[in-house]
Amino acid sequence: MNDPLRIPVLVGSVRRGRHSIRVARFASDRLARAGVDAPLLDLAEINLPIMEERLHMRDDPPPGLAGFADSIRTADGVVVVSPEYHGSMPGVLKNALDYIRGEWRRKPVGIVTVSSGSFGGVLVHNHLQLLLLRVGALPVAGMPVSNVAASFGAEGEPLEKRYEANFGRFLKTLLWYGRVIGAGVDAERKVAENGAGE
Ligand SMILES: Cc1cc2nc3c(=O)[nH]c(=O)nc-3n(C[C@H](O)[C@H](O)[C@H](O)COP(=O)(O)O)c2cc1C
């Protein structure tokens, strides 16, 4: 049997009383129900300092950075949950993303955007999409969450029914890319190990 896919959920908000964590818990839970290993990659726990230099340029990486980079590099896909702050992503998320680049190569990513307003973070979706393309990732799915406090309970339970269906579609697309790209990576490795044509 194939190993389960591993798709961490990167939590892009560390704000006191943050609501995005609710949505991240929901995403992680629904991924787990689909048989995916989906740990939270919580920037509030990883607590990276302000980026002075990228990981590959440092021989003194701050605690947590190597583990964070490895989690992205070895993942079959990533879900990024980000609130919209001033029309873009929180500084803490941009800071974390600026540390690494190659780890994202060919990584299918689902972007979940969070807002207390009614537009669901459409502006941060666009910014994250461009940034992820820039580092070689493949933003393949998106789900906006509007009026977040009324849409999800503290433990991640959806209070608005439509999010089950919306996340179901998001998940289906992300898993499709995760499996197809994973199969491609495996095939490439076998060719490299055995030589073409064997
Ligand atoms: C610094 C800051 C800037 C914000 N800017 C926006 C914004 O541009 N658009 C928006 O829809 N909501 C904005 N909001 C409201 C957030 O959508 C709301 O606080 C949401 O709960 C953020 O997620 P969080 O609780 O995980 O921090 C902003 C909130 C903060 C703290």
The ligand as an SDF file (V2000), in Angstrom:
LIG
                    3D

 31 33  0  0  0  0  0  0  0  0999 V2000
   -3.5060   44.3900   10.7590 C   0  0  0  0  0  0  0  0  0  0  0  0
   -4.8420   43.9770   10.2010 C   0  0  0  0  0  0  0  0  0  0  0  0
   -5.2060   44.3330    8.9260 C   0  0  0  0  0  0  0  0  0  0  0  0
   -6.4140   43.8940    8.3830 C   0  0  0  0  0  0  0  0  0  0  0  0
   -6.7110   44.1700    7.0750 N   0  0  0  0  0  0  0  0  0  0  0  0
   -7.7760   43.5790    6.4870 C   0  0  0  0  0  0  0  0  0  0  0  0
   -7.9680   43.6560    5.0790 C   0  0  0  0  0  0  0  0  0  0  0  0
   -7.2180   44.2550    4.3520 O   0  0  0  0  0  0  0  0  0  0  0  0
   -9.0380   43.0280    4.5420 N   0  0  0  0  0  0  0  0  0  0  0  0
   -9.9070   42.2990    5.3050 C   0  0  0  0  0  0  0  0  0  0  0  0
  -10.8500   41.7320    4.7720 O   0  0  0  0  0  0  0  0  0  0  0  0
   -9.7400   42.2010    6.6540 N   0  0  0  0  0  0  0  0  0  0  0  0
   -8.6980   42.8100    7.2450 C   0  0  0  0  0  0  0  0  0  0  0  0
   -8.4980   42.6880    8.6110 N   0  0  0  0  0  0  0  0  0  0  0  0
   -9.4730   41.9660    9.4150 C   0  0  0  0  0  0  0  0  0  0  0  0
   -9.1490   40.4680    9.3860 C   0  0  0  0  0  0  0  0  0  0  0  0
   -9.7540   39.9010    8.2590 O   0  0  0  0  0  0  0  0  0  0  0  0
   -9.6650   39.7950   10.6530 C   0  0  0  0  0  0  0  0  0  0  0  0
   -9.0580   40.3610   11.7830 O   0  0  0  0  0  0  0  0  0  0  0  0
   -9.3870   38.2920   10.6470 C   0  0  0  0  0  0  0  0  0  0  0  0
   -9.9150   37.7420   11.8180 O   0  0  0  0  0  0  0  0  0  0  0  0
   -7.8990   38.0810   10.5460 C   0  0  0  0  0  0  0  0  0  0  0  0
   -7.4930   36.7870   10.8310 O   0  0  0  0  0  0  0  0  0  0  0  0
   -6.8240   36.4500   12.2630 P   0  0  0  0  0  0  0  0  0  0  0  0
   -7.9500   36.5220   13.2470 O   0  0  0  0  0  0  0  0  0  0  0  0
   -6.2830   35.0860   12.0930 O   0  0  0  0  0  0  0  0  0  0  0  0
   -5.7820   37.4610   12.5460 O   0  0  0  0  0  0  0  0  0  0  0  0
   -7.3080   43.1380    9.1710 C   0  0  0  0  0  0  0  0  0  0  0  0
   -6.9310   42.7990   10.4850 C   0  0  0  0  0  0  0  0  0  0  0  0
   -5.7200   43.1970   11.0030 C   0  0  0  0  0  0  0  0  0  0  0  0
   -5.3190   42.7570   12.3900 C   0  0  0  0  0  0  0  0  0  0  0  0
  1  2  1  0
  2  3  1  0
  2 30  2  0
  3  4  2  0
  4  5  1  0
  4 28  1  0
  5  6  2  0
  6  7  1  0
  6 13  1  0
  7  8  2  0
  7  9  1  0
  9 10  1  0
 10 11  2  0
 10 12  1  0
 12 13  2  0
 13 14  1  0
 14 15  1  0
 14 28  1  0
 15 16  1  0
 16 17  1  0
 16 18  1  0
 18 19  1  0
 18 20  1  0
 20 21  1  0
 20 22  1  0
 22 23  1  0
 23 24  1  0
 24 25  2  0
 24 26  1  0
 24 27  1  0
 28 29  2  0
 29 30  1  0
 30 31  1  0
M  END
$$$$
